[in-house]
């Protein structure tokens, strides 16, 4: 299946770097001759774009754009379209087109909230990406509200304190609090210490809760 192009069977880790790119091209060339509406061909195109995104982001963009257009044309399943949108948004963010990435990430997050509600892993993942764009564009108030009031309570309950997405949300909240110039320095220091404790010591988040209460 598709996983053989993405993950090592021996160690279970995802391919990366030059190996990922080489396998991305091999996957695409394997299914290139199939009809445009073939599902495996579409998967291969999206996989190639994601493989190129890290080492060759400018080359990845037209591939990711073509992948999104293909999905929209032949597959109307919301989650397929949203996944392709998210991949394109990630590619745009890598090359510094942050405004465009934010537009797509808002669309993905809002649509996943409409489809699944906030208490869903896919929605939380979209929220992680949205909060990154908000921080990059210095929209700290929105980022803090999204992370602290909407996503983190749900992620802690649904996924657990030590899940990757929960830790990413804590990290993004810490960045927003650190960079927001309106935060009072003493409260910021307390908040940062609490977030840092939660990131590295997931079961000791009392400082974070206390700090959040102070800033409300």
C-alpha positions in Angstrom: 0.0 0.0 0.0 0.9 3.7 0.3 2.8 3.3 3.5 5.7 1.5 1.8 6.5 4.8 0.1 6.5 6.7 3.4 7.7 4.5 6.2 10.5 2.0 6.8 9.2 -1.5 7.5 12.3 -2.3 9.6 12.4 0.6 12.1 8.9 2.0 11.7 10.1 5.5 11.1 8.9 7.8 8.3 11.4 8.5 5.5 12.8 12.0 5.4 15.2 14.1 3.4 16.7 12.8 0.1 15.2 9.3 0.6 11.7 10.7 1.1 12.1 12.8 -2.1 13.4 9.9 -4.1 10.6 7.6 -3.0 8.1 10.4 -3.6 9.2 10.6 -7.2 9.2 6.8 -7.5 5.7 6.6 -6.2 4.5 9.3 -8.6 6.2 7.7 -11.6 4.7 4.3 -10.7 1.1 5.6 -11.0 1.6 8.5 -13.4 0.2 6.5 -16.3 -3.1 5.7 -14.6 -6.3 7.8 -15.4 -6.4 11.2 -13.8 -9.3 10.2 -11.6 -7.4 7.2 -10.2 -7.2 7.3 -6.4 -3.7 5.9 -6.1 -2.4 8.4 -8.7 -3.9 11.3 -6.6 -2.3 9.9 -3.5 1.1 9.7 -5.2 0.8 13.4 -6.4 0.0 14.6 -2.8 2.8 12.5 -1.4 5.3 13.9 -3.8 4.3 17.5 -2.8 4.7 16.7 0.9 8.1 15.0 0.3 9.4 18.1 -1.6 8.0 20.5 1.0 11.0 20.3 3.3 14.1 20.2 1.1 12.6 21.9 -2.0 9.6 24.1 -0.9 9.4 26.2 -4.1 9.2 23.0 -6.2 6.6 21.6 -3.8 4.1 24.4 -4.2 2.9 23.7 -7.8 2.7 20.0 -7.0 0.6 20.7 -3.8 -1.6 23.1 -5.8 -2.2 20.5 -8.5 -3.0 17.9 -5.9 -5.6 20.2 -4.3 -7.2 20.9 -7.7 -7.3 17.2 -8.5 -8.9 16.3 -5.2 -11.5 19.0 -5.6 -12.3 17.9 -9.1 -12.7 14.2 -8.5 -13.3 13.7 -4.8 -15.8 15.7 -2.9 -15.2 14.1 0.5 -14.6 16.9 2.9 -11.7 15.4 4.7 -9.7 14.6 1.5 -10.1 18.2 0.4 -9.2 19.5 3.9 -6.1 17.4 4.0 -5.0 18.7 0.6 -5.7 22.3 1.7 -3.7 21.8 4.9 -0.7 20.4 3.0 -0.8 23.4 0.6 -1.1 25.8 3.6 2.0 24.1 5.2 3.9 24.6 2.0 2.9 28.2 1.7 4.0 28.8 5.3 7.4 27.2 4.6 8.1 29.7 1.8 7.0 32.7 3.9 3.6 33.2 2.2 2.1 33.4 5.7 -1.0 35.5 4.9 -2.1 32.9 2.3 -1.4 30.0 4.7 -3.5 31.7 7.3 -6.5 31.9 5.0 -6.3 28.2 4.2 -5.7 27.2 7.8 -8.7 29.2 9.0 -10.9 27.4 6.3 -9.6 24.0 7.4 -10.1 24.6 11.1 -13.6 26.2 10.7 -14.7 23.3 8.4 -13.4 20.7 10.8 -15.2 22.3 13.7 -18.4 22.3 11.6 -17.9 18.6 10.7 -16.5 17.1 13.8 -16.7 19.7 16.6 -13.7 20.9 18.6 -13.4 17.5 20.5 -11.9 15.7 17.6 -8.2 14.8 16.8 -8.4 16.2 13.3 -9.8 19.5 14.6 -7.1 19.8 17.2 -4.4 19.1 14.5 -5.9 21.9 12.4 -5.9 24.2 15.5 -2.2 23.5 16.0 -1.5 24.7 12.5 -3.8 27.7 12.7 -2.2 28.9 15.9 1.3 28.8 14.2 0.0 31.2 11.5 -1.6 33.4 14.1 1.6 33.7 16.0 3.7 34.4 12.8 1.3 37.2 11.9 1.4 38.6 15.5 -2.3 38.0 16.1 -1.6 37.1 19.7 -5.0 37.8 21.2 -6.7 35.4 18.8 -3.9 32.8 19.2 -4.1 32.9 23.0 -7.9 32.7 23.0 -7.9 29.8 20.6 -5.2 27.9 22.4 -6.0 28.5 26.1 -9.8 28.7 26.0 -10.7 26.4 23.2 -8.1 23.8 22.3 -5.9 23.0 25.3 -8.8 21.9 27.7 -10.1 19.6 25.0 -6.7 18.3 24.0 -5.8 17.5 27.6 -9.1 15.6 28.1 -9.3 13.9 24.8 -5.6 13.1 23.9 -3.8 13.4 27.3 -1.2 15.8 28.6 1.7 14.1 26.9 0.2 13.7 23.4 2.2 15.4 20.6 -0.7 17.7 19.7 -1.2 18.8 23.3 2.5 19.5 23.7 2.5 21.5 20.4 -0.5 23.6 21.7 1.4 24.3 24.9 4.4 25.3 22.9 2.4 27.6 20.6 0.7 29.2 23.6 4.1 29.8 25.3 5.3 31.5 22.1 2.3 33.8 22.0 2.6 34.8 25.6 6.4 35.3 25.2 6.0 37.5 22.1 2.9 39.5 23.0 4.3 42.9 24.0 1.2 43.7 26.1 1.8 40.9 28.6 3.1 42.1 31.9 6.6 40.9 32.4 6.1 39.3 35.8 3.0 37.5 34.7 4.6 36.5 31.4 7.6 35.0 33.3 5.2 33.0 35.5 3.1 31.9 32.5 6.2 30.9 30.5 7.5 28.8 33.4 4.2 27.1 33.8 3.9 26.3 30.1 7.5 25.1 30.0 6.8 22.8 33.0 3.8 21.4 31.3 5.7 20.8 28.0 8.6 18.9 29.7 6.8 17.5 32.7 3.2 16.9 31.5 1.8 15.9 34.9 2.9 19.1 36.7 0.9 21.9 35.1 -0.3 23.7 38.2 1.9 26.8 37.5 0.3 27.1 34.1 -3.2 27.0 35.5 -2.3 29.6 38.1 -0.7 31.8 35.6 -3.7 31.6 33.2 -6.0 32.6 36.1 -3.9 35.7 36.8 -4.1 36.9 33.2 -7.9 36.4 32.9 
